[in-house]
Amino acid sequence: MATLPPGGGFLLGPTDPQHVFTPEDFTEEQRLLAATTRHFVLNEVLPHLPAIEAKTPGLLPRLLKQAGALGLLGVEIPTAYGGAGMGLASGLLLLETAALGGGSFLVSLGDHVGIGTLPILYFGSPALRQTYLPALATGDKLGCYALTEPQAGSDALAVQTTATLAPDGRHYLLSGTKIFVTNAGFADLFTVFAKVDRAHFTAFVVERQAPGLTVGKEEHKLGIVGSSTCAVTLDHVPVPVTHVLGEVGQGHRVAFNILNVGRLKLGAGCLGSIKVVMAHAVPYAQQRRQFGRPIASFGLIQHKLAEMALRAYALESLVYRTAGLIEARLATPAPAAPDDHARLSASIEEYAIECAIAKVFGSEALDAAVDEMVQIYGGYGYMEEFPAARAYRDARINRIFEGTNEINRLLILDTLQRRASRNRLPLFDALQRVGKTLLAPLPPLQDSEAAPLQVEQQLVERGKQAVLLCAGAAVQAFGTELAEQQEVLALLADMIIAVYAAESVVLRTLKRCPSGEDDPRLAAARLWGRELPQRLAHLGSAVLAASAQGDTLQTQLAALQKLTRVTPVNSVALRRRIAAAALAAQGYPFG
Ligand SMILES: Cc1cc2nc3c(=O)[nH]c(=O)nc-3n(C[C@H](O)[C@H](O)[C@H](O)COP(=O)(O)OP(=O)(O)OC[C@H]3O[C@@H](n4cnc5c(N)ncnc54)[C@H](O)[C@@H]3O)c2cc1C
């Protein structure tokens, strides 16, 4: 078996397409899961959409429990605890498909199966797992996650909720205020973060009935209005010492690892949501006529549909590629036991960079899609009777929760830098190597008809060199002060995101080698590969200009130009081909 790349390792060299997990690799069991979820959501959830949005009391928890009765809440929970033990990629497929039920349902389900359940699965003691996981799998108990506080949002470790050992020595007493807790209106179990003795950040499982726990009123929100979001106050709430998740003082491991996987799940939810957008926008564009013809026949509308499809294809490719990496790590060298916390959390932590990319890329791809959906609907896009307005509002939250996109962009660079300095990733060597090759001429791109996407593969590899060149220039210019250059870090993060997206598309398309030249997946891979250099040239030149001056800057810019030189393809024709496929499929064309 091939060696697994370390997290962030995709930047340092090529990946064999055959080692990448893609949606085409789903098993029959996984396809059945998607079909069951789809059937449930279309028949049991969607008909209630207006009632969900009207916050009908009891409706969302009832729907979640129905999903539990079908086995949908236990997809990732090991069989030993009453779940299906189907793994992470299946959990992502569940959420992708559940997006059909609208943002409010998706967020409620995602919260329960994700940050509401996983802390106990990954960090609970055997007794806690035995007590709670079977009930979380069936929906008998619903979960939520209470980290944010009025003064501790992005700076999550600044929580002020306290945990003090009670005189009986068997309980902690928790006091503080949590805000914006999804599912709090009906959840039975709360993962609460507090500081033991005001110092040791720790995660606890708290039951709703615990004396002193009060759930506030429902917030009135911009979008996902049917979902439950409340403040929770804790006033000397007694929590058994056995309800600590992981260890006292190790709450950051729980918080950040759960957020890592939450970010990947958020990417899957965004993917499903873009597919829903396309399922509405494409038929609408086909039936809406102006100037005597369907608006779908206009190039500018086709461009919008092609863009949605292109971004969704990249998101799909990178989300499942990342899930494949995490699952492979869990299975290496031998499958991890279901209660091997350390292996579970280390496997997820390893791919924190890729999870952050899924979150940022997914939420921004969805925002771009809903924005264009409103535009395709024209004035009707602004009217509540049509689906675009709600989709537009529901999408916006994704750039805020699970760590804002600003925090996630910073995290990508911070994680790379920490791994490099701890020798977990040979990044500094790679930076030096690229620096040495600055002046050497580049060999011409190899292009043979027998090897599809050969040029695109080379452009991706050159793109990685461009990222390293710019990162090296920034490190050289700012040294230990680089953390204060947030704009530069965000530009570098965008370069890294663009490379991972383009590479994931090219690898997936190569693995499945489309049959004919006309295959729209080939058009998508060409566009991602051939447009990558332009993106990187634009972002990279801003990094270099902020980092160097004079001759040094000129030398670096020349090297960047060399690495990002490309003969443009006919992007208009390629996008039209993708739009034609979307029109034929009446939605997302690559499913
Ligand atoms: C509908 C909804 C549901 C939620 N559900 C949950 C939940 O279930 N559980 C839970 O614990 N939390 C939940 N949250 C909270 C959410 O995770 C936080 O709102 C989010 O982490 C941002 O924190 P904040 O709102 O305090 O914003 P702030 O941290 O105040 O950020 C404000 C702005 O400043 C930026 N910023 C902050 N720090 C930096 C920095 N170092 N550098 C650059 N920019 C920075 C941010 O990116 C943002 O743009 C939910 C929020 C909402 C709105």
PDBQT file of the ligand as one rigid body, heavy atoms in Angstrom, charges set to zero:
ROOT
HETATM    1  C1  LIG A 601     -26.751  30.537  13.797  1.00  0.00    +0.000 C 
HETATM    2  C2  LIG A 601     -25.529  30.260  14.629  1.00  0.00    +0.000 A 
HETATM    3  C3  LIG A 601     -25.342  29.014  15.172  1.00  0.00    +0.000 A 
HETATM    4  C4  LIG A 601     -24.224  28.756  15.983  1.00  0.00    +0.000 A 
HETATM    5  N1  LIG A 601     -24.107  27.530  16.568  1.00  0.00    +0.000 NA
HETATM    6  C5  LIG A 601     -23.128  27.343  17.508  1.00  0.00    +0.000 A 
HETATM    7  C6  LIG A 601     -23.095  26.147  18.294  1.00  0.00    +0.000 A 
HETATM    8  O1  LIG A 601     -23.908  25.228  18.125  1.00  0.00    +0.000 OA
HETATM    9  N2  LIG A 601     -22.149  26.049  19.271  1.00  0.00    +0.000 N 
HETATM   10  C7  LIG A 601     -21.249  27.037  19.502  1.00  0.00    +0.000 A 
HETATM   11  O2  LIG A 601     -20.425  26.891  20.396  1.00  0.00    +0.000 OA
HETATM   12  N3  LIG A 601     -21.226  28.185  18.754  1.00  0.00    +0.000 NA
HETATM   13  C8  LIG A 601     -22.164  28.362  17.773  1.00  0.00    +0.000 A 
HETATM   14  N4  LIG A 601     -22.195  29.521  17.044  1.00  0.00    +0.000 N 
HETATM   15  C9  LIG A 601     -21.185  30.542  17.292  1.00  0.00    +0.000 C 
HETATM   16  C10 LIG A 601     -20.197  30.701  16.160  1.00  0.00    +0.000 C 
HETATM   17  O3  LIG A 601     -19.325  29.599  16.118  1.00  0.00    +0.000 OA
HETATM   18  C11 LIG A 601     -19.475  32.044  16.393  1.00  0.00    +0.000 C 
HETATM   19  O4  LIG A 601     -20.437  33.064  16.108  1.00  0.00    +0.000 OA
HETATM   20  C12 LIG A 601     -18.245  32.204  15.533  1.00  0.00    +0.000 C 
HETATM   21  O5  LIG A 601     -17.229  31.332  15.971  1.00  0.00    +0.000 OA
HETATM   22  C13 LIG A 601     -17.702  33.646  15.560  1.00  0.00    +0.000 C 
HETATM   23  O6  LIG A 601     -17.601  34.153  16.868  1.00  0.00    +0.000 OA
HETATM   24  P1  LIG A 601     -18.227  35.591  17.196  1.00  0.00    +0.000 P 
HETATM   25  O7  LIG A 601     -19.641  35.570  16.730  1.00  0.00    +0.000 OA
HETATM   26  O8  LIG A 601     -17.984  35.897  18.618  1.00  0.00    +0.000 OA
HETATM   27  O9  LIG A 601     -17.439  36.597  16.274  1.00  0.00    +0.000 OA
HETATM   28  P2  LIG A 601     -16.023  37.284  16.613  1.00  0.00    +0.000 P 
HETATM   29  O10 LIG A 601     -15.071  36.274  17.107  1.00  0.00    +0.000 OA
HETATM   30  O11 LIG A 601     -16.269  38.495  17.437  1.00  0.00    +0.000 OA
HETATM   31  O12 LIG A 601     -15.577  37.722  15.165  1.00  0.00    +0.000 OA
HETATM   32  C14 LIG A 601     -16.066  38.916  14.531  1.00  0.00    +0.000 C 
HETATM   33  C15 LIG A 601     -15.255  39.141  13.265  1.00  0.00    +0.000 C 
HETATM   34  O13 LIG A 601     -13.872  39.331  13.599  1.00  0.00    +0.000 OA
HETATM   35  C16 LIG A 601     -13.079  38.396  12.911  1.00  0.00    +0.000 C 
HETATM   36  N5  LIG A 601     -11.956  38.000  13.748  1.00  0.00    +0.000 N 
HETATM   37  C17 LIG A 601     -11.993  37.520  15.010  1.00  0.00    +0.000 A 
HETATM   38  N6  LIG A 601     -10.756  37.224  15.429  1.00  0.00    +0.000 NA
HETATM   39  C18 LIG A 601      -9.921  37.513  14.415  1.00  0.00    +0.000 A 
HETATM   40  C19 LIG A 601      -8.526  37.409  14.210  1.00  0.00    +0.000 A 
HETATM   41  N7  LIG A 601      -7.711  36.891  15.129  1.00  0.00    +0.000 N 
HETATM   42  N8  LIG A 601      -8.024  37.819  13.032  1.00  0.00    +0.000 NA
HETATM   43  C20 LIG A 601      -8.816  38.300  12.061  1.00  0.00    +0.000 A 
HETATM   44  N9  LIG A 601     -10.134  38.405  12.176  1.00  0.00    +0.000 NA
HETATM   45  C21 LIG A 601     -10.691  38.009  13.331  1.00  0.00    +0.000 A 
HETATM   46  C22 LIG A 601     -13.996  37.226  12.604  1.00  0.00    +0.000 C 
HETATM   47  O14 LIG A 601     -13.539  36.451  11.518  1.00  0.00    +0.000 OA
HETATM   48  C23 LIG A 601     -15.294  37.957  12.313  1.00  0.00    +0.000 C 
HETATM   49  O15 LIG A 601     -15.304  38.383  10.984  1.00  0.00    +0.000 OA
HETATM   50  C24 LIG A 601     -23.274  29.773  16.196  1.00  0.00    +0.000 A 
HETATM   51  C25 LIG A 601     -23.438  31.030  15.608  1.00  0.00    +0.000 A 
HETATM   52  C26 LIG A 601     -24.551  31.282  14.848  1.00  0.00    +0.000 A 
HETATM   53  C27 LIG A 601     -24.734  32.657  14.278  1.00  0.00    +0.000 C 
ENDROOT
TORSDOF 0
